[in-house]
Amino acid sequence: MAPHYFEPDPEATHRPATVNLVLPDLHLRLRTDRGVFSPDRIDVGTRVLLENVPAPPPTGRLLDVGCGYGPIALAMAARCPLASVLGVEVNSRAVALAEQNAQQNGLYNVDFELIPEGQPTDRSTESEKLSGPFDTIWSNPPIRVGKPALHTLLHTWLGRLADGGNAYLVVQRNLGADSLHRWLEHNGYPTRRLASRAGFRVLHVQRS
């Protein structure tokens, strides 16, 4: 893991590489680089999420928060070719890679947006693409940004779930998955543990 993957403009020297995301239903070859999250392999948390979430709505508006170079958003796009998928990310290098990966894998129902500080600040000036509502959110959120920034990010995007929408978050147990579960419940986001594997929790949040 790059130590500053959540910085807007990484200073790490470029070292382009490729990784393979292989799941029972898809195989994506993805470009990576230093300065982004998990550049050397698909991280365990992302894999746990993708192997445990139910299929998203086939024609919905789908969102990946903290998309990195795109494995989660691109998996959503591959699984739901009639859906509209959006990945948002603070890291400009990661967004550029995600856009290349979408093109390289022939996935044209997905867009990526660079969001300063991780969340929009003026909803009145946003495009409809960002403002939602979203039917489903999948995310491996950036836990290492710290609790205040993480909580602000989650408030922003979970608040844009459609009525009856679902969010699935993967969080490492040792990095506070259970305390985040309690925080979500305390802040009005009904949450249950969907899966627990390899030291990670998959949390299911439903907008009632």
Backbone hydrogen bonds in HBPLUS format (Angstrom, degrees):
<---DONOR---> <-ACCEPTOR-->    atom                        ^
c    i                          cat <-CA-CA->   ^        H-A-AA   ^      H-
h    n   atom  resd res      DA  || num        DHA   H-A  angle D-A-AA Bond
n    s   type  num  typ     dist DA aas  dist angle  dist       angle   num
A0007-GLU N   A0004-HIS O   3.11 MM   3  5.59 161.5  2.15 122.1 121.6     1
A0092-SER N   A0008-PRO O   2.86 MM  84  5.69 168.5  1.88 147.8 149.7     2
A0017-ALA N   A0032-THR O   3.11 MM  15  5.18 155.5  2.18 127.5 127.3     3
A0032-THR N   A0017-ALA O   2.82 MM  15  5.18 162.4  1.85 142.2 141.3     4
A0019-VAL N   A0030-LEU O   2.84 MM  11  5.31 153.4  1.91 149.3 158.2     5
A0030-LEU N   A0019-VAL O   2.80 MM  11  5.31 174.7  1.81 167.9 169.0     6
A0021-LEU N   A0028-LEU O   2.78 MM   7  5.06 169.8  1.79 158.0 161.3     7
A0028-LEU N   A0021-LEU O   2.89 MM   7  5.06 160.2  1.93 143.0 148.3     8
A0023-LEU N   A0026-LEU O   2.88 MM   3  5.25 178.5  1.88 163.0 163.5     9
A0026-LEU N   A0023-LEU O   3.23 MM   3  5.25 157.2  2.28 106.3 112.8    10
A0047-ARG N   A0043-ASP O   3.19 MM   4  6.52 161.9  2.23 152.5 157.8    11
A0048-VAL N   A0044-VAL O   2.83 MM   4  6.10 160.9  1.86 157.7 163.3    12
A0049-LEU N   A0045-GLY O   2.94 MM   4  6.20 160.9  1.98 152.1 156.9    13
A0050-LEU N   A0046-THR O   2.96 MM   4  6.21 173.2  1.96 155.9 157.0    14
A0051-GLU N   A0047-ARG O   2.95 MM   4  6.03 140.8  2.11 147.6 157.5    15
A0052-ASN N   A0049-LEU O   3.08 MM   3  5.39 160.0  2.12 110.7 117.1    16
A0053-VAL N   A0049-LEU O   3.06 MM   4  6.02 145.6  2.19 167.4 170.4    17
A0060-GLY N   A0057-PRO O   3.44 MM   3  5.11 177.1  2.44 104.0 104.5    18
A0084-SER N   A0060-GLY O   2.99 MM  24  6.38 165.8  2.02 164.4 169.0    19
A0135-ASP N   A0061-ARG O   2.77 MM  74  5.40 140.7  1.92 142.9 156.1    20
A0062-LEU N   A0084-SER O   2.84 MM  22  6.10 164.3  1.86 154.3 159.7    21
A0086-LEU N   A0062-LEU O   2.84 MM  24  6.22 147.8  1.94 147.9 158.0    22
A0063-LEU N   A0136-THR O   2.93 MM  73  6.30 154.0  1.99 153.7 162.1    23
A0138-TRP N   A0063-LEU O   2.92 MM  75  6.38 158.0  1.97 164.8 171.6    24
A0064-ASP N   A0086-LEU O   2.85 MM  22  6.31 148.5  1.95 156.2 163.9    25
A0088-VAL N   A0064-ASP O   3.00 MM  24  6.39 163.0  2.03 171.6 174.7    26
A0066-GLY N   A0088-VAL O   2.85 MM  22  5.70 138.3  2.02 142.6 156.0    27
A0067-CYS N   A0088-VAL O   3.03 MM  21  5.79 159.3  2.08 139.8 145.8    28
A0070-GLY N   A0067-CYS O   2.99 MM   3  5.22 153.9  2.06 135.9 137.6    29
A0074-LEU N   A0070-GLY O   2.85 MM   4  5.70 163.3  1.88 160.8 165.7    30
A0075-ALA N   A0071-PRO O   3.02 MM   4  6.02 144.9  2.14 134.3 143.5    31
A0076-MET N   A0072-ILE O   2.99 MM   4  6.29 158.0  2.03 153.0 158.7    32
A0077-ALA N   A0073-ALA O   2.96 MM   4  6.25 157.7  2.02 145.7 152.0    33
A0078-ALA N   A0074-LEU O   2.90 MM   4  6.07 153.2  1.97 144.0 151.0    34
A0079-ARG N   A0075-ALA O   2.95 MM   4  6.09 155.2  2.01 147.9 154.4    35
A0080-CYS N   A0076-MET O   2.94 MM   4  6.01 140.6  2.10 146.6 156.8    36
A0083-ALA N   A0080-CYS O   3.00 MM   3  5.41 162.9  2.03 117.8 123.4    37
A0085-VAL N   A0109-ASN O   2.94 MM  24  6.15 172.1  1.95 161.1 162.9    38
A0111-ASP N   A0085-VAL O   2.94 MM  26  6.36 151.3  2.02 146.7 153.5    39
A0087-GLY N   A0111-ASP O   2.88 MM  24  6.31 152.5  1.96 150.3 159.5    40
A0113-GLU N   A0087-GLY O   2.87 MM  26  6.31 155.8  1.93 161.6 169.6    41
A0089-GLU N   A0113-GLU O   3.12 MM  24  6.48 148.7  2.22 164.0 170.4    42
A0115-ILE N   A0089-GLU O   2.90 MM  26  5.76 159.7  1.94 136.9 143.7    43
A0095-VAL N   A0091-ASN O   3.08 MM   4  6.44 157.4  2.13 153.5 159.8    44
A0096-ALA N   A0092-SER O   3.13 MM   4  6.34 162.3  2.16 147.3 151.3    45
A0097-LEU N   A0093-ARG O   3.13 MM   4  6.38 156.3  2.19 144.3 150.5    46
A0098-ALA N   A0094-ALA O   2.86 MM   4  6.11 158.5  1.90 152.9 159.2    47
A0099-GLU N   A0095-VAL O   2.98 MM   4  6.23 158.6  2.03 153.3 157.9    48
A0100-GLN N   A0096-ALA O   3.13 MM   4  6.39 156.5  2.19 143.3 149.6    49
A0101-ASN N   A0097-LEU O   2.82 MM   4  6.08 154.6  1.89 151.7 159.6    50
A0102-ALA N   A0098-ALA O   2.95 MM   4  6.20 151.3  2.04 148.3 155.0    51
A0103-GLN N   A0099-GLU O   3.22 MM   4  6.45 165.1  2.25 146.7 150.0    52
A0104-GLN N   A0100-GLN O   2.83 MM   4  6.01 164.1  1.86 153.0 158.1    53
A0105-ASN N   A0101-ASN O   3.02 MM   4  6.04 147.4  2.13 141.0 148.1    54
A0107-LEU N   A0102-ALA O   2.89 MM   5  5.02 171.5  1.89 154.6 152.9    55
A0106-GLY N   A0103-GLN O   3.13 MM   3  5.10 163.2  2.16 104.7 109.3    56
A0118-GLY N   A0115-ILE O   3.01 MM   3  5.19 160.9  2.05 129.4 128.1    57
A0125-THR N   A0122-ASP O   3.16 MM   3  5.83 154.6  2.23 116.7 122.9    58
A0126-GLU N   A0123-ARG O   3.24 MM   3  5.18 164.7  2.27 104.5 109.1    59
A0130-LEU N   A0127-SER O   3.07 MM   3  5.58 135.4  2.28 109.7 119.3    60
A0131-SER N   A0127-SER O   3.24 MM   4  6.53 153.8  2.31 149.5 157.2    61
A0134-PHE N   A0160-ARG O   2.83 MM  26  6.17 153.8  1.90 150.8 159.4    62
A0162-ALA N   A0134-PHE O   2.79 MM  28  5.36 160.0  1.83 140.8 138.5    63
A0166-ASN N   A0135-ASP O   3.15 MM  31  6.57 154.5  2.22 148.7 148.9    64
A0137-ILE N   A0166-ASN O   2.91 MM  29  6.41 149.4  2.01 145.1 153.0    65
A0168-TYR N   A0137-ILE O   2.76 MM  31  6.14 153.8  1.83 153.8 161.8    66
A0139-SER N   A0168-TYR O   2.96 MM  29  6.35 148.5  2.06 166.6 167.6    67
A0170-VAL N   A0139-SER O   3.04 MM  31  6.56 152.8  2.12 155.7 163.9    68
A0143-ILE N   A0141-PRO O   2.89 MM   2  5.77 124.1  2.21 114.4  98.2    69
A0145-VAL N   A0142-PRO O   3.15 MM   3  5.93 169.2  2.17 124.4 126.4    70
A0146-GLY N   A0143-ILE O   3.28 MM   3  6.25 173.1  2.29 126.3 128.2    71
A0150-LEU N   A0146-GLY O   2.93 MM   4  6.02 161.5  1.97 158.0 164.0    72
A0151-HIS N   A0147-LYS O   2.79 MM   4  5.84 168.7  1.80 161.7 163.8    73
A0152-THR N   A0148-PRO O   3.05 MM   4  6.23 155.8  2.11 145.4 151.9    74
A0153-LEU N   A0149-ALA O   2.97 MM   4  6.15 160.1  2.01 147.5 153.1    75
A0154-LEU N   A0150-LEU O   2.91 MM   4  6.18 163.3  1.94 155.3 159.4    76
A0155-HIS N   A0151-HIS O   2.91 MM   4  6.04 162.1  1.95 147.5 152.7    77
A0156-THR N   A0152-THR O   3.00 MM   4  6.16 159.3  2.04 147.8 153.3    78
A0157-TRP N   A0153-LEU O   3.12 MM   4  6.41 169.8  2.13 156.6 157.1    79
A0158-LEU N   A0154-LEU O   2.85 MM   4  5.62 159.6  1.89 149.6 156.6    80
A0159-GLY N   A0155-HIS O   3.21 MM   4  5.82 142.8  2.35 129.5 138.3    81
A0160-ARG N   A0157-TRP O   2.97 MM   3  5.19 158.1  2.02 106.6 113.6    82
A0161-LEU N   A0158-LEU O   3.20 MM   3  5.49 164.6  2.23 113.5 113.7    83
A0165-GLY N   A0162-ALA O   2.72 MM   3  4.91 152.1  1.80 137.3 134.7    84
A0164-GLY N   A0207-ARG O   2.72 MM  43  5.05 138.3  1.89 138.8 150.6    85
A0207-ARG N   A0165-GLY O   2.90 MM  42  5.29 168.4  1.92 153.4 157.3    86
A0167-ALA N   A0205-VAL O   2.75 MM  38  4.95 159.5  1.79 153.2 158.0    87
A0205-VAL N   A0167-ALA O   2.79 MM  38  4.95 167.7  1.80 149.9 154.2    88
A0169-LEU N   A0203-LEU O   2.92 MM  34  5.13 158.3  1.96 146.5 152.6    89
A0203-LEU N   A0169-LEU O   2.73 MM  34  5.13 163.2  1.75 160.1 160.4    90
A0171-VAL N   A0201-ARG O   2.93 MM  30  5.42 157.5  1.98 153.2 160.6    91
A0201-ARG N   A0171-VAL O   2.84 MM  30  5.42 167.5  1.86 153.7 156.5    92
A0175-LEU N   A0172-GLN O   3.01 MM   3  5.23 150.6  2.10 106.0 115.3    93
A0173-ARG N   A0199-GLY O   2.73 MM  26  5.56 169.0  1.74 150.3 154.2    94
A0176-GLY N   A0173-ARG O   3.22 MM   3  5.56 153.5  2.29 116.7 115.2    95
A0180-LEU N   A0176-GLY O   2.90 MM   4  6.01 153.6  1.97 152.2 159.7    96
A0181-HIS N   A0177-ALA O   2.94 MM   4  6.17 149.5  2.04 142.3 151.0    97
A0182-ARG N   A0178-ASP O   3.10 MM   4  6.41 155.6  2.16 143.0 148.2    98
A0183-TRP N   A0179-SER O   2.93 MM   4  6.18 154.4  2.00 143.6 151.1    99
A0184-LEU N   A0180-LEU O   2.86 MM   4  6.10 162.0  1.90 155.4 159.1   100
A0185-GLU N   A0181-HIS O   3.12 MM   4  6.40 165.4  2.15 150.0 153.4   101
A0186-HIS N   A0182-ARG O   2.91 MM   4  6.09 163.1  1.94 151.6 156.6   102
A0187-ASN N   A0183-TRP O   2.98 MM   4  6.13 136.9  2.17 144.1 155.0   103
A0187-ASN N   A0184-LEU O   3.18 MM   3  5.19 130.7  2.44  95.1 108.1   104
A0189-TYR N   A0184-LEU O   2.89 MM   5  5.12 158.9  1.94 152.3 148.3   105
A0188-GLY N   A0185-GLU O   3.23 MM   3  5.45 157.4  2.28 114.6 113.2   106
A0206-GLN N   A0190-PRO O   3.18 MM  16  5.93 156.5  2.23 158.9 166.0   107
A0192-ARG N   A0204-HIS O   2.97 MM  12  5.30 150.5  2.06 140.9 150.2   108
A0204-HIS N   A0192-ARG O   2.80 MM  12  5.30 174.7  1.81 166.8 168.4   109
A0194-LEU N   A0202-VAL O   2.73 MM   8  5.42 150.1  1.82 160.3 170.0   110
A0195-ALA N   A0202-VAL O   3.43 MM   7  5.07 154.1  2.50 129.6 133.4   111
A0202-VAL N   A0195-ALA O   2.88 MM   7  5.07 162.3  1.91 144.9 144.2   112
A0197-ARG N   A0200-PHE O   2.90 MM   3  5.34 149.7  1.99 146.4 155.5   113
A0200-PHE N   A0197-ARG O   2.85 MM   3  5.34 159.3  1.89 120.1 127.1   114
